[in-house]
Amino acid sequence: MKAEALSIDHAAVVRRKNKVVKLLTAGVKAQLKAVSADVYAGRARVQGRDSEGFLVSVGTETLTGERLLIAAGSSPAFAPIPGLREGFESGFVLTNREILDLNEPPQSLCVIGGGVIGLELAGYFTSIGSQVTVIEMLDHIAGETDREMASLLQADMLRKGTRFELSARVVSIKEGEVTFEKDGGQIVLPCGKVLLSIGRRPNSADMGLEQIGISMDRAAVITDERMRTNVPGVWAAGDINGKSMLAHTAYREAEVAVNDMLGIPDIMRYDAIPSVIYTNPEMSSVGLTEQEAEKRGISVRVVKLPMNYAGRYRAENEDGRGIMKMLVNQSGRVVGGQILANYSSEFIVALGSWIELGLTVEQIKKIVFPHPTVSEIIREAVFAYE
């Protein structure tokens, strides 16, 4: 098959995104309606507690509940950088929300922060022709993910045109430019837009949580393994507790909280929460990395394989440079895994399940994988373990 002069219609991508979001949110609303849940749109604030329960105001309404679940999510974090707020108000500085509403991609984009969101959007805008530079304070990208995997992802993104300025600190922002410090000097980077992606902050401000004495760790609500706060009758789930700011973590935390309310035994565990950076290729992780195992003093053996060991991956990736790692402890149990390859988000859950269930390599060998699939790479890793 031959094709010429192909291009991505970014405006069509945005329209499609909006359509999908509308369909998904409508589905959530339909589910709430189906279970006769009352929904109040507005900013909630805890007013206190009386003999009937907790008092929460929303607009002109005041609601009362015997139990309270705090699930207010998070918002993009803002750093005290001169010119940042002014740039955001003018539309020069964007967060992940605003940048995905642009109908025209910027000719050049400066991404402040080389974490998950920054890398995902840097990869996308590079692919549609923007000149993208990622500025990161650390000496590596992708935060606490496996260092080797992060280096390989960075090399792949460099080949595709994304620039990186590591060990760099942004010191000021003006319309049309970002100034950062690196190696003892200051560099001015001209750019059409700025993406701010330095992390997220729990939405706990001005919620009135102090009215009922909720214990906090800075902006995060402190919770235990049952998602209980220090106040009886109050639970917190999702980004608001700052533990694992992922949507799928929030689902599980909410289930644990509701089960606890209903007297159903359940606890929240964070040892096998999968995470994915949706770049091209994807980078998926679960459990321990080599660096985390070393920090905790856990002795592990690492199985590392090129993704080309999986026949389907080889067939579908002519120049594939993917790699996977599996970490096994001294008891023969899988305790971590990382995969740099497209499709990895679809099967990282298998490694997570092995970790959650405490399966040994010998037990896993009896599991049958469909062939040909990219997921067979983790079966290859199991049999490569000695």
Steps between C-alpha positions, in 0.01 A plus 500: 500500500631843405379837619629851441465839667324368809423743781308509827193726508536634853164681493334168413689336788360763738146451366532125543636548854205720592256248356651212697508703823136595453400137445694377802369768737148436377550133582607583855197726545274221372649256750442741786143555388445124476583458868288803599799706616435870552763718332564860603724706271707762680780562746453302821607625839479318834320723748530281807310226674178477699300220664381374160836486328743704290379824344615577145395809306475509121381831365180586687447140613619346829521121503528271802660156505583247769815415305728714287724389214745765384590445134575849368791399276795722412606789278824590321765632739632852448855594601604849619663588168500869407257557214330160528162620625496790255585262217222264601246782512605620154479151348873470430546244779269199486433190709404163356136608499539818292758365258265224388246764399734676255369466145836602356821340631775745602797527270722460806418371847695519825402227746587576863531163673611165359253282687210293368277778364790701362644204311165385361415841360857568387488180298165585343584857402836391358316246285277769347786734418552727799857572610492373859750557780457334841660676798551276803666579836620143556781336305253253352145490368197301617540552874534182705464255212783262415806707403610277215150496352475879535833544318385275217170691472689830492730371224196394297334839542826674404512301177150625422592863561416586862774701672586464869663741744572299817636627832340831403285739705253749355557843655258723307231502234416785263268509202674302229792372707614291797825561686669213681824440686734219406870435565537832678359712218164628381344402170205675333277265303255659252172307472145536373337337803602360837362180653520495879529140620687498830255279688160521661369626834199362695189723483470540876522879525189691607299180556441564867678182607640684799142541624492133596868461589626293207872419531704611200847444357537839333218496241432125524238340724662230715336158470563148628478168315119511516497856363385633837607846613567589862134607535255210553248487218726671246691327220711635214579343162684602186749779440379685810715271719807546280608135517471384142358759264357260243138452398511123542644541850209730585248238383648242733534742793133593464401133501700444818343806665145395413564142608625629833185710539293188439699283739654290221863407585737662252830688499688709246837376375735701281762234420353407161354821357587513128611829347534589134662787315298520178782602272594325177625249602311459827690446822314285752607418855374311803652413835865567579767642274863403542566833670211457746604143584853616574373789713285261705778245536307234308718255310359434152602331181420685180394331179543737206392415147465688172140518385601330177483172693123527449420395145205730451695801623777414255251462214332835567808709589760506224735719700376410847732588788269393781622334817349343811619425852366267765619508861490183711581485873692228683179304558440475128209744503458772241525840670525742208504548127546768236428488128595753233284410203167578344219273620673474839214688668271216399691224679693666784203394714618139467825584679300699754274202566799277563635752751162545670448124530859431607554245223836333454672450168429126518127565544495751215660249263175305502301794359423473128541810281326546163727493197598716322468795742735770618421392857698180444808702587422460869466124453843505334633689803359241738669216317823699468521530879757264652 
